[in-house]
């Protein structure tokens, strides 16, 4: 039976650059509910919103076929560590990119994944961040408050559960 709860998340937005080719966008979600037995989390990992840098990442611009060949979900973008979850599905709309993920845990002898899942379940961690490569960008504004570029095509390389929140438009829908 799914437990459902609603929480307001901090409204902070940021963009990180970890290398010239991989960029990260962080999203601060609002938790909707959880089905602990299935160990699945549904979350908005990107949304049509202006970030702290004044940029917009177009949801329909995502390219994720290559990502789905190895659909790992990381913790804090630590790509040298084992993944904490796997992405089962991605759905895209005009306003958001939603990912359904299943967490590893003690059954896989993965204590860190178990810890991360419990922290998400208990609402200590609520944020996700996408790691991507920009394929096409423009200076044309997509939203009125935008002050920087629009990323209109981007390749998803990974996404992570992160400790630092960013965009309020992100939602965690745990089922």
C-alpha positions as CSV (number, residue, x, y, z in Angstrom):
1,X,0.0,0.0,0.0
2,X,1.4,3.4,-1.0
3,X,2.0,6.0,1.7
4,X,1.3,9.5,0.3
5,X,2.6,12.8,1.7
6,X,3.2,16.3,0.4
7,X,6.1,18.5,1.4
8,X,7.2,21.9,0.1
9,X,10.8,21.9,-1.1
10,X,13.3,24.8,-0.9
11,X,13.2,27.0,-3.9
12,X,16.9,27.1,-4.9
13,X,18.3,26.8,-8.4
14,X,21.9,26.2,-9.6
15,X,24.0,24.8,-12.5
16,X,27.3,23.2,-12.0
17,X,30.1,22.5,-14.5
18,X,32.3,19.6,-13.6
19,X,34.2,19.6,-17.0
20,X,33.9,21.4,-20.3
21,X,31.7,18.7,-21.7
22,X,29.5,17.5,-18.8
23,X,27.1,20.0,-17.2
24,X,24.8,19.4,-14.2
25,X,21.4,20.8,-13.5
26,X,20.1,20.4,-10.0
27,X,16.4,20.1,-9.1
28,X,14.7,20.4,-5.8
29,X,11.6,18.2,-5.6
30,X,8.4,18.1,-3.6
31,X,7.8,14.5,-2.4
32,X,4.4,13.0,-3.2
33,X,4.5,9.4,-1.8
34,X,6.3,6.1,-1.6
35,X,5.8,2.4,-2.1
36,X,8.7,1.1,-0.1
37,X,8.2,-2.5,-1.1
38,X,8.8,-1.8,-4.8
39,X,11.8,0.4,-4.0
40,X,10.8,2.7,-6.9
41,X,11.0,6.4,-7.1
42,X,9.4,8.6,-9.7
43,X,11.0,12.0,-10.0
44,X,11.1,15.0,-12.2
45,X,14.8,15.2,-13.2
46,X,14.5,18.3,-15.4
47,X,11.8,20.9,-16.0
48,X,11.1,23.9,-18.1
49,X,12.3,26.5,-15.6
50,X,14.9,29.2,-15.3
51,X,17.9,28.2,-13.2
52,X,20.2,30.3,-11.0
53,X,22.4,31.0,-14.0
54,X,19.4,32.3,-15.9
55,X,19.4,29.3,-18.3
56,X,16.6,27.0,-19.5
57,X,17.0,23.4,-20.4
58,X,14.2,22.4,-22.9
59,X,12.6,19.1,-21.7
60,X,11.7,18.0,-25.2
61,X,15.3,18.6,-26.2
62,X,16.5,15.5,-24.3
63,X,18.2,12.7,-26.1
64,X,18.4,9.6,-23.9
65,X,18.6,6.5,-26.1
66,X,22.3,6.0,-25.4
67,X,21.7,6.6,-21.6
68,X,19.1,3.9,-21.5
69,X,21.7,1.3,-22.7
70,X,23.3,1.7,-19.2
71,X,20.6,3.5,-17.1
72,X,22.5,4.1,-13.9
73,X,21.4,6.5,-11.2
74,X,24.3,7.8,-9.2
75,X,24.6,9.5,-5.8
76,X,26.1,13.1,-6.0
77,X,27.4,12.4,-9.6
78,X,30.1,10.0,-8.2
79,X,30.7,8.1,-11.4
80,X,33.5,6.1,-9.9
81,X,31.2,4.6,-7.3
82,X,28.6,1.9,-7.8
83,X,25.2,3.2,-8.9
84,X,22.5,3.4,-6.2
85,X,19.6,2.8,-8.6
86,X,18.7,2.0,-12.2
87,X,16.4,4.0,-14.4
88,X,13.4,1.9,-15.6
89,X,11.7,4.5,-17.7
90,X,11.8,8.1,-18.8
91,X,8.8,10.1,-20.0
92,X,9.0,13.6,-21.5
93,X,6.4,16.3,-21.8
94,X,6.6,20.0,-22.8
95,X,7.2,21.0,-19.2
96,X,9.3,18.2,-17.6
97,X,11.4,15.0,-17.8
98,X,10.2,12.3,-15.4
99,X,12.3,9.2,-14.5
100,X,11.1,6.1,-12.8
101,X,14.0,4.4,-10.9
102,X,14.4,1.3,-8.8
103,X,16.9,1.4,-5.9
104,X,19.4,-1.3,-5.1
105,X,19.9,-2.2,-1.4
106,X,20.8,-4.9,1.0
107,X,19.5,-7.6,-1.3
108,X,22.3,-6.5,-3.7
109,X,24.8,-6.1,-0.7
110,X,24.8,-2.4,-1.4
111,X,24.7,-0.6,1.9
112,X,25.2,2.9,0.4
113,X,22.2,2.4,-1.9
114,X,20.1,1.3,1.0
115,X,21.1,4.4,2.9
116,X,20.4,6.7,0.0
117,X,17.0,5.0,-0.5
118,X,16.1,5.4,3.1
119,X,17.2,9.1,3.1
120,X,15.0,9.7,0.1
121,X,12.1,7.7,1.6
122,X,12.4,9.7,4.9
123,X,12.6,13.0,3.0
124,X,16.2,13.9,4.1
125,X,17.2,13.8,0.4
126,X,14.8,15.3,-2.1
127,X,16.9,16.6,-5.0
128,X,18.0,15.2,-8.4
129,X,20.5,16.5,-10.9
130,X,21.1,15.7,-14.5
131,X,24.5,15.4,-16.1
132,X,24.3,16.2,-19.8
133,X,26.1,17.4,-22.9
134,X,24.8,20.4,-24.7
135,X,24.0,19.5,-28.3
136,X,22.4,22.7,-29.4
137,X,21.8,26.0,-27.7
138,X,20.4,29.5,-28.6
139,X,20.3,32.9,-27.1
140,X,16.6,33.1,-27.8
141,X,14.6,33.3,-24.5
142,X,12.1,30.5,-23.8
143,X,10.8,32.1,-20.6
144,X,10.3,35.8,-19.6
145,X,12.7,35.8,-16.6
146,X,15.5,34.0,-18.5
147,X,18.8,35.9,-18.7
148,X,21.1,33.4,-20.4
149,X,21.1,30.6,-23.0
150,X,18.4,28.1,-23.9
151,X,19.7,24.5,-24.2
152,X,17.3,23.2,-26.9
153,X,19.0,19.8,-27.4
154,X,21.0,17.9,-24.9
155,X,22.2,14.3,-24.3
156,X,21.5,12.8,-20.9
157,X,24.6,11.2,-19.6
158,X,23.5,10.4,-16.1
159,X,21.4,11.7,-13.3
160,X,21.9,11.6,-9.6
161,X,20.3,11.9,-6.2
162,X,22.0,14.9,-4.7
163,X,22.1,16.7,-1.4
164,X,22.0,20.2,-2.7
165,X,18.5,21.3,-3.9
166,X,17.9,23.6,-6.9
167,X,14.6,24.0,-8.9
168,X,11.2,23.9,-7.2
169,X,9.6,22.5,-10.3
170,X,11.0,19.0,-9.7
171,X,8.7,16.5,-8.1
172,X,9.6,13.1,-6.5
173,X,6.7,10.7,-7.0
174,X,7.6,7.6,-5.0
175,X,5.4,4.6,-6.0
